[in-house]
């Protein structure tokens, strides 16, 4: 039995609990330059997702670039700033 960790992030949006549907939503938001939707999805991951899943769906540069625009708790923001500082390649 495999655990669907997306349910921890999108328990209230079951259509986004499938990886392909989620990836499609992210790509559509990017292609339409829909920053609001893109930020909402990223914020859900930054706040509730596992590092592994978040880093798989979003490049560290994307997270660093968009983190100031995300509506997340100070704790989540600090955690990701530290992650980026330690693991991301700085420009």
PDB file of N, CA, C and O in Angstrom:
ATOM      1  N   UNK A   1       0.841  -1.186   0.000  1.00  0.00           N
ATOM      2  CA  UNK A   1       0.000   0.000   0.000  1.00  0.00           C
ATOM      3  C   UNK A   1       0.882   1.244   0.000  1.00  0.00           C
ATOM      4  O   UNK A   1       1.752   1.396   0.858  1.00  0.00           O
ATOM      5  N   UNK A   2       0.662   2.110  -0.940  1.00  0.00           N
ATOM      6  CA  UNK A   2       1.452   3.335  -0.981  1.00  0.00           C
ATOM      7  C   UNK A   2       0.632   4.496  -0.433  1.00  0.00           C
ATOM      8  O   UNK A   2      -0.583   4.568  -0.618  1.00  0.00           O
ATOM      9  N   UNK A   3       1.317   5.387   0.236  1.00  0.00           N
ATOM     10  CA  UNK A   3       0.671   6.547   0.824  1.00  0.00           C
ATOM     11  C   UNK A   3       0.686   7.691  -0.177  1.00  0.00           C
ATOM     12  O   UNK A   3       1.706   7.959  -0.811  1.00  0.00           O
ATOM     13  N   UNK A   4      -0.437   8.356  -0.312  1.00  0.00           N
ATOM     14  CA  UNK A   4      -0.522   9.515  -1.189  1.00  0.00           C
ATOM     15  C   UNK A   4      -0.300  10.762  -0.335  1.00  0.00           C
ATOM     16  O   UNK A   4      -1.222  11.249   0.319  1.00  0.00           O
ATOM     17  N   UNK A   5       0.926  11.269  -0.346  1.00  0.00           N
ATOM     18  CA  UNK A   5       1.275  12.417   0.474  1.00  0.00           C
ATOM     19  C   UNK A   5       0.633  13.714  -0.032  1.00  0.00           C
ATOM     20  O   UNK A   5       0.606  14.713   0.687  1.00  0.00           O
ATOM     21  N   UNK A   6       0.126  13.703  -1.247  1.00  0.00           N
ATOM     22  CA  UNK A   6      -0.563  14.886  -1.761  1.00  0.00           C
ATOM     23  C   UNK A   6      -1.841  15.159  -0.976  1.00  0.00           C
ATOM     24  O   UNK A   6      -2.307  16.298  -0.929  1.00  0.00           O
ATOM     25  N   UNK A   7      -2.406  14.137  -0.366  1.00  0.00           N
ATOM     26  CA  UNK A   7      -3.626  14.320   0.424  1.00  0.00           C
ATOM     27  C   UNK A   7      -3.372  15.196   1.647  1.00  0.00           C
ATOM     28  O   UNK A   7      -4.292  15.853   2.135  1.00  0.00           O
ATOM     29  N   UNK A   8      -2.151  15.213   2.144  1.00  0.00           N
ATOM     30  CA  UNK A   8      -1.809  16.080   3.274  1.00  0.00           C
ATOM     31  C   UNK A   8      -1.796  17.546   2.864  1.00  0.00           C
ATOM     32  O   UNK A   8      -1.989  18.434   3.694  1.00  0.00           O
ATOM     33  N   UNK A   9      -1.567  17.789   1.589  1.00  0.00           N
ATOM     34  CA  UNK A   9      -1.486  19.152   1.074  1.00  0.00           C
ATOM     35  C   UNK A   9      -2.841  19.619   0.547  1.00  0.00           C
ATOM     36  O   UNK A   9      -3.237  20.766   0.759  1.00  0.00           O
ATOM     37  N   UNK A  10      -3.540  18.730  -0.136  1.00  0.00           N
ATOM     38  CA  UNK A  10      -4.792  19.095  -0.810  1.00  0.00           C
ATOM     39  C   UNK A  10      -5.976  18.238  -0.360  1.00  0.00           C
ATOM     40  O   UNK A  10      -6.780  17.812  -1.189  1.00  0.00           O
ATOM     41  N   UNK A  11      -6.088  17.981   0.950  1.00  0.00           N
ATOM     42  CA  UNK A  11      -7.204  17.172   1.460  1.00  0.00           C
ATOM     43  C   UNK A  11      -8.547  17.760   1.065  1.00  0.00           C
ATOM     44  O   UNK A  11      -9.519  17.020   0.907  1.00  0.00           O
ATOM     45  N   UNK A  12      -8.621  19.077   0.903  1.00  0.00           N
ATOM     46  CA  UNK A  12      -9.884  19.743   0.584  1.00  0.00           C
ATOM     47  C   UNK A  12     -10.078  19.962  -0.916  1.00  0.00           C
ATOM     48  O   UNK A  12     -11.091  20.524  -1.333  1.00  0.00           O
ATOM     49  N   UNK A  13      -9.129  19.530  -1.718  1.00  0.00           N
ATOM     50  CA  UNK A  13      -9.207  19.602  -3.182  1.00  0.00           C
ATOM     51  C   UNK A  13      -8.810  18.238  -3.745  1.00  0.00           C
ATOM     52  O   UNK A  13      -7.701  18.072  -4.252  1.00  0.00           O
ATOM     53  N   UNK A  14      -9.720  17.257  -3.654  1.00  0.00           N
ATOM     54  CA  UNK A  14      -9.353  15.890  -4.047  1.00  0.00           C
ATOM     55  C   UNK A  14      -8.877  15.759  -5.488  1.00  0.00           C
ATOM     56  O   UNK A  14      -8.104  14.852  -5.798  1.00  0.00           O
ATOM     57  N   UNK A  15      -9.319  16.638  -6.368  1.00  0.00           N
ATOM     58  CA  UNK A  15      -8.874  16.547  -7.765  1.00  0.00           C
ATOM     59  C   UNK A  15      -7.387  16.877  -7.905  1.00  0.00           C
ATOM     60  O   UNK A  15      -6.784  16.558  -8.930  1.00  0.00           O
ATOM     61  N   UNK A  16      -6.793  17.503  -6.904  1.00  0.00           N
ATOM     62  CA  UNK A  16      -5.363  17.814  -6.950  1.00  0.00           C
ATOM     63  C   UNK A  16      -4.520  16.793  -6.183  1.00  0.00           C
ATOM     64  O   UNK A  16      -3.314  16.982  -6.025  1.00  0.00           O
ATOM     65  N   UNK A  17      -5.141  15.726  -5.712  1.00  0.00           N
ATOM     66  CA  UNK A  17      -4.417  14.696  -4.971  1.00  0.00           C
ATOM     67  C   UNK A  17      -3.803  13.649  -5.886  1.00  0.00           C
ATOM     68  O   UNK A  17      -3.176  12.701  -5.413  1.00  0.00           O
ATOM     69  N   UNK A  18      -3.975  13.811  -7.167  1.00  0.00           N
ATOM     70  CA  UNK A  18      -3.331  12.931  -8.143  1.00  0.00           C
ATOM     71  C   UNK A  18      -2.200  13.714  -8.796  1.00  0.00           C
ATOM     72  O   UNK A  18      -2.391  14.846  -9.240  1.00  0.00           O
ATOM     73  N   UNK A  19      -1.029  13.105  -8.849  1.00  0.00           N
ATOM     74  CA  UNK A  19       0.159  13.805  -9.313  1.00  0.00           C
ATOM     75  C   UNK A  19      -0.019  14.426 -10.696  1.00  0.00           C
ATOM     76  O   UNK A  19       0.344  15.585 -10.898  1.00  0.00           O
ATOM     77  N   UNK A  20      -0.560  13.691 -11.633  1.00  0.00           N
ATOM     78  CA  UNK A  20      -0.698  14.206 -13.010  1.00  0.00           C
ATOM     79  C   UNK A  20      -1.622  15.413 -13.065  1.00  0.00           C
ATOM     80  O   UNK A  20      -1.340  16.376 -13.777  1.00  0.00           O
ATOM     81  N   UNK A  21      -2.722  15.371 -12.322  1.00  0.00           N
ATOM     82  CA  UNK A  21      -3.652  16.502 -12.289  1.00  0.00           C
ATOM     83  C   UNK A  21      -2.987  17.726 -11.657  1.00  0.00           C
ATOM     84  O   UNK A  21      -3.184  18.853 -12.111  1.00  0.00           O
ATOM     85  N   UNK A  22      -2.211  17.495 -10.623  1.00  0.00           N
ATOM     86  CA  UNK A  22      -1.503  18.589  -9.961  1.00  0.00           C
ATOM     87  C   UNK A  22      -0.455  19.199 -10.882  1.00  0.00           C
ATOM     88  O   UNK A  22      -0.356  20.420 -10.999  1.00  0.00           O
ATOM     89  N   UNK A  23       0.320  18.351 -11.529  1.00  0.00           N
ATOM     90  CA  UNK A  23       1.350  18.826 -12.459  1.00  0.00           C
ATOM     91  C   UNK A  23       0.700  19.624 -13.591  1.00  0.00           C
ATOM     92  O   UNK A  23       1.231  20.653 -14.007  1.00  0.00           O
ATOM     93  N   UNK A  24      -0.436  19.160 -14.085  1.00  0.00           N
ATOM     94  CA  UNK A  24      -1.163  19.867 -15.141  1.00  0.00           C
ATOM     95  C   UNK A  24      -1.616  21.250 -14.648  1.00  0.00           C
ATOM     96  O   UNK A  24      -1.504  22.236 -15.376  1.00  0.00           O
ATOM     97  N   UNK A  25      -2.123  21.316 -13.420  1.00  0.00           N
ATOM     98  CA  UNK A  25      -2.567  22.601 -12.861  1.00  0.00           C
ATOM     99  C   UNK A  25      -1.399  23.573 -12.722  1.00  0.00           C
ATOM    100  O   UNK A  25      -1.546  24.763 -13.000  1.00  0.00           O
ATOM    101  N   UNK A  26      -0.243  23.074 -12.294  1.00  0.00           N
ATOM    102  CA  UNK A  26       0.947  23.926 -12.165  1.00  0.00           C
ATOM    103  C   UNK A  26       1.385  24.418 -13.541  1.00  0.00           C
ATOM    104  O   UNK A  26       1.659  25.605 -13.720  1.00  0.00           O
ATOM    105  N   UNK A  27       1.452  23.519 -14.503  1.00  0.00           N
ATOM    106  CA  UNK A  27       1.870  23.907 -15.857  1.00  0.00           C
ATOM    107  C   UNK A  27       0.898  24.885 -16.500  1.00  0.00           C
ATOM    108  O   UNK A  27       1.325  25.807 -17.194  1.00  0.00           O
ATOM    109  N   UNK A  28      -0.399  24.702 -16.285  1.00  0.00           N
ATOM    110  CA  UNK A  28      -1.387  25.640 -16.834  1.00  0.00           C
ATOM    111  C   UNK A  28      -1.221  27.022 -16.202  1.00  0.00           C
ATOM    112  O   UNK A  28      -1.285  28.038 -16.893  1.00  0.00           O
ATOM    113  N   UNK A  29      -1.011  27.052 -14.901  1.00  0.00           N
ATOM    114  CA  UNK A  29      -0.812  28.335 -14.222  1.00  0.00           C
ATOM    115  C   UNK A  29       0.431  29.043 -14.762  1.00  0.00           C
ATOM    116  O   UNK A  29       0.427  30.258 -14.959  1.00  0.00           O
ATOM    117  N   UNK A  30       1.493  28.272 -14.998  1.00  0.00           N
ATOM    118  CA  UNK A  30       2.720  28.860 -15.551  1.00  0.00           C
ATOM    119  C   UNK A  30       2.491  29.362 -16.976  1.00  0.00           C
ATOM    120  O   UNK A  30       2.890  30.475 -17.316  1.00  0.00           O
ATOM    121  N   UNK A  31       1.856  28.551 -17.796  1.00  0.00           N
ATOM    122  CA  UNK A  31       1.682  28.933 -19.206  1.00  0.00           C
ATOM    123  C   UNK A  31       0.745  30.124 -19.377  1.00  0.00           C
ATOM    124  O   UNK A  31       0.890  30.898 -20.323  1.00  0.00           O
ATOM    125  N   UNK A  32      -0.206  30.270 -18.474  1.00  0.00           N
ATOM    126  CA  UNK A  32      -1.148  31.398 -18.550  1.00  0.00           C
ATOM    127  C   UNK A  32      -0.658  32.593 -17.736  1.00  0.00           C
ATOM    128  O   UNK A  32      -1.341  33.613 -17.638  1.00  0.00           O
ATOM    129  N   UNK A  33       0.533  32.456 -17.155  1.00  0.00           N
ATOM    130  CA  UNK A  33       1.094  33.479 -16.265  1.00  0.00           C
ATOM    131  C   UNK A  33       0.100  33.834 -15.162  1.00  0.00           C
ATOM    132  O   UNK A  33      -0.064  34.998 -14.796  1.00  0.00           O
ATOM    133  N   UNK A  34      -0.558  32.798 -14.644  1.00  0.00           N
ATOM    134  CA  UNK A  34      -1.537  32.942 -13.565  1.00  0.00           C
ATOM    135  C   UNK A  34      -0.794  32.841 -12.239  1.00  0.00           C
ATOM    136  O   UNK A  34      -0.759  31.785 -11.608  1.00  0.00           O
ATOM    137  N   UNK A  35      -0.204  33.954 -11.831  1.00  0.00           N
ATOM    138  CA  UNK A  35       0.623  33.986 -10.626  1.00  0.00           C
ATOM    139  C   UNK A  35      -0.189  33.656  -9.377  1.00  0.00           C
ATOM    140  O   UNK A  35       0.329  33.030  -8.452  1.00  0.00           O
ATOM    141  N   UNK A  36      -1.444  34.066  -9.339  1.00  0.00           N
ATOM    142  CA  UNK A  36      -2.276  33.814  -8.158  1.00  0.00           C
ATOM    143  C   UNK A  36      -2.426  32.308  -7.915  1.00  0.00           C
ATOM    144  O   UNK A  36      -2.225  31.836  -6.796  1.00  0.00           O
ATOM    145  N   UNK A  37      -2.778  31.560  -8.957  1.00  0.00           N
ATOM    146  CA  UNK A  37      -2.932  30.110  -8.819  1.00  0.00           C
ATOM    147  C   UNK A  37      -1.594  29.444  -8.527  1.00  0.00           C
ATOM    148  O   UNK A  37      -1.505  28.573  -7.662  1.00  0.00           O
ATOM    149  N   UNK A  38      -0.555  29.852  -9.247  1.00  0.00           N
ATOM    150  CA  UNK A  38       0.773  29.289  -9.029  1.00  0.00           C
ATOM    151  C   UNK A  38       1.217  29.522  -7.584  1.00  0.00           C
ATOM    152  O   UNK A  38       1.716  28.601  -6.938  1.00  0.00           O
ATOM    153  N   UNK A  39       1.043  30.732  -7.077  1.00  0.00           N
ATOM    154  CA  UNK A  39       1.428  31.045  -5.700  1.00  0.00           C
ATOM    155  C   UNK A  39       0.592  30.257  -4.698  1.00  0.00           C
ATOM    156  O   UNK A  39       1.109  29.816  -3.670  1.00  0.00           O
ATOM    157  N   UNK A  40      -0.681  30.077  -4.985  1.00  0.00           N
ATOM    158  CA  UNK A  40      -1.554  29.328  -4.083  1.00  0.00           C
ATOM    159  C   UNK A  40      -1.082  27.871  -3.974  1.00  0.00           C
ATOM    160  O   UNK A  40      -0.977  27.325  -2.876  1.00  0.00           O
ATOM    161  N   UNK A  41      -0.803  27.256  -5.120  1.00  0.00           N
ATOM    162  CA  UNK A  41      -0.336  25.862  -5.104  1.00  0.00           C
ATOM    163  C   UNK A  41       1.006  25.767  -4.390  1.00  0.00           C
ATOM    164  O   UNK A  41       1.198  24.889  -3.548  1.00  0.00           O
ATOM    165  N   UNK A  42       1.928  26.653  -4.712  1.00  0.00           N
ATOM    166  CA  UNK A  42       3.246  26.618  -4.078  1.00  0.00           C
ATOM    167  C   UNK A  42       3.127  26.863  -2.576  1.00  0.00           C
ATOM    168  O   UNK A  42       3.812  26.207  -1.791  1.00  0.00           O
ATOM    169  N   UNK A  43       2.282  27.782  -2.171  1.00  0.00           N
ATOM    170  CA  UNK A  43       2.109  28.075  -0.741  1.00  0.00           C
ATOM    171  C   UNK A  43       1.592  26.855   0.009  1.00  0.00           C
ATOM    172  O   UNK A  43       2.021  26.589   1.132  1.00  0.00           O
ATOM    173  N   UNK A  44       0.681  26.118  -0.598  1.00  0.00           N
ATOM    174  CA  UNK A  44       0.164  24.911   0.051  1.00  0.00           C
ATOM    175  C   UNK A  44       1.305  23.923   0.288  1.00  0.00           C
ATOM    176  O   UNK A  44       1.370  23.295   1.344  1.00  0.00           O
ATOM    177  N   UNK A  45       2.199  23.784  -0.680  1.00  0.00           N
ATOM    178  CA  UNK A  45       3.329  22.872  -0.520  1.00  0.00           C
ATOM    179  C   UNK A  45       4.330  23.392   0.498  1.00  0.00           C
ATOM    180  O   UNK A  45       4.803  22.636   1.346  1.00  0.00           O
ATOM    181  N   UNK A  46       4.653  24.659   0.421  1.00  0.00           N
ATOM    182  CA  UNK A  46       5.628  25.242   1.346  1.00  0.00           C
ATOM    183  C   UNK A  46       5.114  25.122   2.785  1.00  0.00           C
ATOM    184  O   UNK A  46       5.895  24.893   3.709  1.00  0.00           O
ATOM    185  N   UNK A  47       3.823  25.275   2.965  1.00  0.00           N
ATOM    186  CA  UNK A  47       3.236  25.223   4.299  1.00  0.00           C
ATOM    187  C   UNK A  47       3.029  23.789   4.795  1.00  0.00           C
ATOM    188  O   UNK A  47       3.306  23.489   5.956  1.00  0.00           O
ATOM    189  N   UNK A  48       2.543  22.902   3.918  1.00  0.00           N
ATOM    190  CA  UNK A  48       2.100  21.583   4.376  1.00  0.00           C
ATOM    191  C   UNK A  48       2.802  20.387   3.747  1.00  0.00           C
ATOM    192  O   UNK A  48       2.693  19.269   4.250  1.00  0.00           O
ATOM    193  N   UNK A  49       3.514  20.610   2.661  1.00  0.00           N
ATOM    194  CA  UNK A  49       4.099  19.492   1.927  1.00  0.00           C
ATOM    195  C   UNK A  49       5.432  19.032   2.480  1.00  0.00           C
ATOM    196  O   UNK A  49       6.082  19.724   3.263  1.00  0.00           O
ATOM    197  N   UNK A  50       5.813  17.855   2.053  1.00  0.00           N
ATOM    198  CA  UNK A  50       7.131  17.338   2.409  1.00  0.00           C
ATOM    199  C   UNK A  50       8.181  18.052   1.552  1.00  0.00           C
ATOM    200  O   UNK A  50       7.897  18.458   0.425  1.00  0.00           O
ATOM    201  N   UNK A  51       9.382  18.200   2.087  1.00  0.00           N
ATOM    202  CA  UNK A  51      10.467  18.814   1.324  1.00  0.00           C
ATOM    203  C   UNK A  51      10.657  18.085   0.005  1.00  0.00           C
ATOM    204  O   UNK A  51      10.785  18.709  -1.048  1.00  0.00           O
ATOM    205  N   UNK A  52      10.676  16.767   0.071  1.00  0.00           N
ATOM    206  CA  UNK A  52      10.911  15.929  -1.101  1.00  0.00           C
ATOM    207  C   UNK A  52       9.911  16.238  -2.221  1.00  0.00           C
ATOM    208  O   UNK A  52      10.309  16.406  -3.373  1.00  0.00           O
ATOM    209  N   UNK A  53       8.636  16.313  -1.895  1.00  0.00           N
ATOM    210  CA  UNK A  53       7.603  16.566  -2.897  1.00  0.00           C
ATOM    211  C   UNK A  53       7.673  17.997  -3.418  1.00  0.00           C
ATOM    212  O   UNK A  53       7.553  18.239  -4.619  1.00  0.00           O
ATOM    213  N   UNK A  54       7.867  18.930  -2.509  1.00  0.00           N
ATOM    214  CA  UNK A  54       7.934  20.342  -2.901  1.00  0.00           C
ATOM    215  C   UNK A  54       9.123  20.591  -3.815  1.00  0.00           C
ATOM    216  O   UNK A  54       8.999  21.258  -4.842  1.00  0.00           O
ATOM    217  N   UNK A  55      10.267  20.056  -3.437  1.00  0.00           N
ATOM    218  CA  UNK A  55      11.472  20.238  -4.240  1.00  0.00           C
ATOM    219  C   UNK A  55      11.379  19.507  -5.580  1.00  0.00           C
ATOM    220  O   UNK A  55      12.049  19.889  -6.539  1.00  0.00           O
ATOM    221  N   UNK A  56      10.559  18.465  -5.654  1.00  0.00           N
ATOM    222  CA  UNK A  56      10.367  17.757  -6.914  1.00  0.00           C
ATOM    223  C   UNK A  56       9.513  18.575  -7.885  1.00  0.00           C
ATOM    224  O   UNK A  56       9.763  18.580  -9.091  1.00  0.00           O
ATOM    225  N   UNK A  57       8.509  19.262  -7.351  1.00  0.00           N
ATOM    226  CA  UNK A  57       7.587  20.023  -8.206  1.00  0.00           C
ATOM    227  C   UNK A  57       8.061  21.440  -8.519  1.00  0.00           C
ATOM    228  O   UNK A  57       7.696  22.009  -9.548  1.00  0.00           O
ATOM    229  N   UNK A  58       8.865  21.999  -7.638  1.00  0.00           N
ATOM    230  CA  UNK A  58       9.333  23.388  -7.822  1.00  0.00           C
ATOM    231  C   UNK A  58      10.846  23.445  -7.675  1.00  0.00           C
ATOM    232  O   UNK A  58      11.410  22.891  -6.732  1.00  0.00           O
ATOM    233  N   UNK A  59      11.489  24.115  -8.607  1.00  0.00           N
ATOM    234  CA  UNK A  59      12.939  24.296  -8.522  1.00  0.00           C
ATOM    235  C   UNK A  59      13.258  25.210  -7.331  1.00  0.00           C
ATOM    236  O   UNK A  59      12.464  26.095  -7.012  1.00  0.00           O
ATOM    237  N   UNK A  60      14.397  25.013  -6.676  1.00  0.00           N
ATOM    238  CA  UNK A  60      14.760  25.889  -5.556  1.00  0.00           C
ATOM    239  C   UNK A  60      14.759  27.368  -5.944  1.00  0.00           C
ATOM    240  O   UNK A  60      14.402  28.226  -5.135  1.00  0.00           O
ATOM    241  N   UNK A  61      15.163  27.666  -7.191  1.00  0.00           N
ATOM    242  CA  UNK A  61      15.161  29.063  -7.644  1.00  0.00           C
ATOM    243  C   UNK A  61      13.734  29.617  -7.688  1.00  0.00           C
ATOM    244  O   UNK A  61      13.502  30.781  -7.363  1.00  0.00           O
ATOM    245  N   UNK A  62      12.784  28.774  -8.092  1.00  0.00           N
ATOM    246  CA  UNK A  62      11.380  29.197  -8.128  1.00  0.00           C
ATOM    247  C   UNK A  62      10.868  29.494  -6.726  1.00  0.00           C
ATOM    248  O   UNK A  62      10.160  30.475  -6.500  1.00  0.00           O
ATOM    249  N   UNK A  63      11.234  28.635  -5.797  1.00  0.00           N
ATOM    250  CA  UNK A  63      10.789  28.838  -4.424  1.00  0.00           C
ATOM    251  C   UNK A  63      11.404  30.115  -3.871  1.00  0.00           C
ATOM    252  O   UNK A  63      10.705  30.937  -3.278  1.00  0.00           O
ATOM    253  N   UNK A  64      12.705  30.285  -4.061  1.00  0.00           N
ATOM    254  CA  UNK A  64      13.385  31.481  -3.562  1.00  0.00           C
ATOM    255  C   UNK A  64      12.776  32.746  -4.151  1.00  0.00           C
ATOM    256  O   UNK A  64      12.549  33.724  -3.439  1.00  0.00           O
ATOM    257  N   UNK A  65      12.516  32.723  -5.438  1.00  0.00           N
ATOM    258  CA  UNK A  65      11.973  33.873  -6.153  1.00  0.00           C
ATOM    259  C   UNK A  65      10.547  34.220  -5.702  1.00  0.00           C
ATOM    260  O   UNK A  65      10.192  35.395  -5.607  1.00  0.00           O
ATOM    261  N   UNK A  66       9.749  33.211  -5.430  1.00  0.00           N
ATOM    262  CA  UNK A  66       8.339  33.421  -5.119  1.00  0.00           C
ATOM    263  C   UNK A  66       8.020  33.453  -3.628  1.00  0.00           C
ATOM    264  O   UNK A  66       6.924  33.865  -3.247  1.00  0.00           O
ATOM    265  N   UNK A  67       8.940  33.032  -2.787  1.00  0.00           N
ATOM    266  CA  UNK A  67       8.688  32.965  -1.351  1.00  0.00           C
ATOM    267  C   UNK A  67       8.176  34.276  -0.752  1.00  0.00           C
ATOM    268  O   UNK A  67       7.260  34.235   0.069  1.00  0.00           O
ATOM    269  N   UNK A  68       8.721  35.434  -1.123  1.00  0.00           N
ATOM    270  CA  UNK A  68       8.205  36.678  -0.543  1.00  0.00           C
ATOM    271  C   UNK A  68       6.733  36.958  -0.889  1.00  0.00           C
ATOM    272  O   UNK A  68       6.066  37.704  -0.173  1.00  0.00           O
ATOM    273  N   UNK A  69       6.229  36.376  -1.964  1.00  0.00           N
ATOM    274  CA  UNK A  69       4.853  36.609  -2.401  1.00  0.00           C
ATOM    275  C   UNK A  69       3.859  35.614  -1.817  1.00  0.00           C
ATOM    276  O   UNK A  69       2.650  35.800  -1.956  1.00  0.00           O
ATOM    277  N   UNK A  70       4.344  34.572  -1.171  1.00  0.00           N
ATOM    278  CA  UNK A  70       3.467  33.512  -0.683  1.00  0.00           C
ATOM    279  C   UNK A  70       2.857  33.858   0.660  1.00  0.00           C
ATOM    280  O   UNK A  70       3.500  34.455   1.524  1.00  0.00           O
ATOM    281  N   UNK A  71       1.601  33.470   0.816  1.00  0.00           N
ATOM    282  CA  UNK A  71       0.905  33.643   2.090  1.00  0.00           C
ATOM    283  C   UNK A  71       1.130  32.388   2.920  1.00  0.00           C
ATOM    284  O   UNK A  71       0.356  31.432   2.867  1.00  0.00           O
ATOM    285  N   UNK A  72       2.219  32.422   3.690  1.00  0.00           N
ATOM    286  CA  UNK A  72       2.594  31.285   4.537  1.00  0.00           C
ATOM    287  C   UNK A  72       2.981  31.806   5.912  1.00  0.00           C
ATOM    288  O   UNK A  72       3.222  33.000   6.091  1.00  0.00           O
ATOM    289  N   UNK A  73       3.038  30.907   6.873  1.00  0.00           N
ATOM    290  CA  UNK A  73       3.424  31.291   8.223  1.00  0.00           C
ATOM    291  C   UNK A  73       4.903  31.673   8.251  1.00  0.00           C
ATOM    292  O   UNK A  73       5.684  31.209   7.420  1.00  0.00           O
ATOM    293  N   UNK A  74       5.281  32.514   9.200  1.00  0.00           N
ATOM    294  CA  UNK A  74       6.702  32.850   9.342  1.00  0.00           C
ATOM    295  C   UNK A  74       7.576  31.607   9.545  1.00  0.00           C
ATOM    296  O   UNK A  74       8.713  31.561   9.075  1.00  0.00           O
ATOM    297  N   UNK A  75       7.047  30.612  10.237  1.00  0.00           N
ATOM    298  CA  UNK A  75       7.804  29.373  10.464  1.00  0.00           C
ATOM    299  C   UNK A  75       8.096  28.651   9.152  1.00  0.00           C
ATOM    300  O   UNK A  75       9.221  28.204   8.926  1.00  0.00           O
ATOM    301  N   UNK A  76       7.092  28.536   8.289  1.00  0.00           N
ATOM    302  CA  UNK A  76       7.289  27.868   6.998  1.00  0.00           C
ATOM    303  C   UNK A  76       8.261  28.661   6.135  1.00  0.00           C
ATOM    304  O   UNK A  76       9.124  28.089   5.469  1.00  0.00           O
ATOM    305  N   UNK A  77       8.115  29.960   6.153  1.00  0.00           N
ATOM    306  CA  UNK A  77       9.007  30.809   5.348  1.00  0.00           C
ATOM    307  C   UNK A  77      10.457  30.636   5.810  1.00  0.00           C
ATOM    308  O   UNK A  77      11.362  30.486   4.989  1.00  0.00           O
ATOM    309  N   UNK A  78      10.665  30.656   7.105  1.00  0.00           N
ATOM    310  CA  UNK A  78      12.016  30.518   7.647  1.00  0.00           C
ATOM    311  C   UNK A  78      12.608  29.148   7.308  1.00  0.00           C
ATOM    312  O   UNK A  78      13.787  29.035   6.973  1.00  0.00           O
ATOM    313  N   UNK A  79      11.775  28.111   7.401  1.00  0.00           N
ATOM    314  CA  UNK A  79      12.221  26.748   7.092  1.00  0.00           C
ATOM    315  C   UNK A  79      12.695  26.656   5.645  1.00  0.00           C
ATOM    316  O   UNK A  79      13.727  26.045   5.368  1.00  0.00           O
ATOM    317  N   UNK A  80      11.948  27.260   4.719  1.00  0.00           N
ATOM    318  CA  UNK A  80      12.324  27.198   3.308  1.00  0.00           C
ATOM    319  C   UNK A  80      13.483  28.126   2.977  1.00  0.00           C
ATOM    320  O   UNK A  80      14.289  27.812   2.101  1.00  0.00           O
ATOM    321  N   UNK A  81      13.582  29.252   3.652  1.00  0.00           N
ATOM    322  CA  UNK A  81      14.758  30.106   3.451  1.00  0.00           C
ATOM    323  C   UNK A  81      16.025  29.346   3.848  1.00  0.00           C
ATOM    324  O   UNK A  81      17.052  29.434   3.175  1.00  0.00           O
ATOM    325  N   UNK A  82      15.938  28.608   4.936  1.00  0.00           N
ATOM    326  CA  UNK A  82      17.081  27.814   5.389  1.00  0.00           C
ATOM    327  C   UNK A  82      17.381  26.685   4.407  1.00  0.00           C
ATOM    328  O   UNK A  82      18.544  26.444   4.082  1.00  0.00           O
ATOM    329  N   UNK A  83      16.360  25.999   3.935  1.00  0.00           N
ATOM    330  CA  UNK A  83      16.535  24.931   2.950  1.00  0.00           C
ATOM    331  C   UNK A  83      17.240  25.464   1.708  1.00  0.00           C
ATOM    332  O   UNK A  83      18.185  24.852   1.212  1.00  0.00           O
ATOM    333  N   UNK A  84      16.780  26.594   1.217  1.00  0.00           N
ATOM    334  CA  UNK A  84      17.364  27.190   0.010  1.00  0.00           C
ATOM    335  C   UNK A  84      18.807  27.608   0.267  1.00  0.00           C
ATOM    336  O   UNK A  84      19.676  27.421  -0.585  1.00  0.00           O
ATOM    337  N   UNK A  85      19.056  28.169   1.435  1.00  0.00           N
ATOM    338  CA  UNK A  85      20.412  28.591   1.792  1.00  0.00           C
ATOM    339  C   UNK A  85      21.366  27.401   1.807  1.00  0.00           C
ATOM    340  O   UNK A  85      22.500  27.517   1.343  1.00  0.00           O
ATOM    341  N   UNK A  86      20.934  26.287   2.321  1.00  0.00           N
ATOM    342  CA  UNK A  86      21.788  25.111   2.468  1.00  0.00           C
ATOM    343  C   UNK A  86      21.905  24.313   1.171  1.00  0.00           C
ATOM    344  O   UNK A  86      23.000  23.872   0.820  1.00  0.00           O
ATOM    345  N   UNK A  87      20.794  24.119   0.454  1.00  0.00           N
ATOM    346  CA  UNK A  87      20.785  23.177  -0.671  1.00  0.00           C
ATOM    347  C   UNK A  87      20.754  23.800  -2.058  1.00  0.00           C
ATOM    348  O   UNK A  87      21.116  23.142  -3.033  1.00  0.00           O
ATOM    349  N   UNK A  88      20.342  25.019  -2.164  1.00  0.00           N
ATOM    350  CA  UNK A  88      20.200  25.612  -3.511  1.00  0.00           C
ATOM    351  C   UNK A  88      21.502  26.258  -3.964  1.00  0.00           C
ATOM    352  O   UNK A  88      22.315  26.712  -3.158  1.00  0.00           O
ATOM    353  N   UNK A  89      21.666  26.283  -5.251  1.00  0.00           N
ATOM    354  CA  UNK A  89      22.809  26.978  -5.840  1.00  0.00           C
ATOM    355  C   UNK A  89      22.439  28.447  -5.929  1.00  0.00           C
ATOM    356  O   UNK A  89      21.446  28.812  -6.559  1.00  0.00           O
ATOM    357  N   UNK A  90      23.235  29.275  -5.302  1.00  0.00           N
ATOM    358  CA  UNK A  90      22.951  30.714  -5.321  1.00  0.00           C
ATOM    359  C   UNK A  90      23.440  31.335  -6.616  1.00  0.00           C
ATOM    360  O   UNK A  90      24.428  30.900  -7.207  1.00  0.00           O
ATOM    361  N   UNK A  91      22.720  32.362  -7.039  1.00  0.00           N
ATOM    362  CA  UNK A  91      23.110  33.086  -8.265  1.00  0.00           C
ATOM    363  C   UNK A  91      24.346  33.915  -8.021  1.00  0.00           C
ATOM    364  O   UNK A  91      24.824  34.593  -8.931  1.00  0.00           O
TER     365      UNK A  91
END
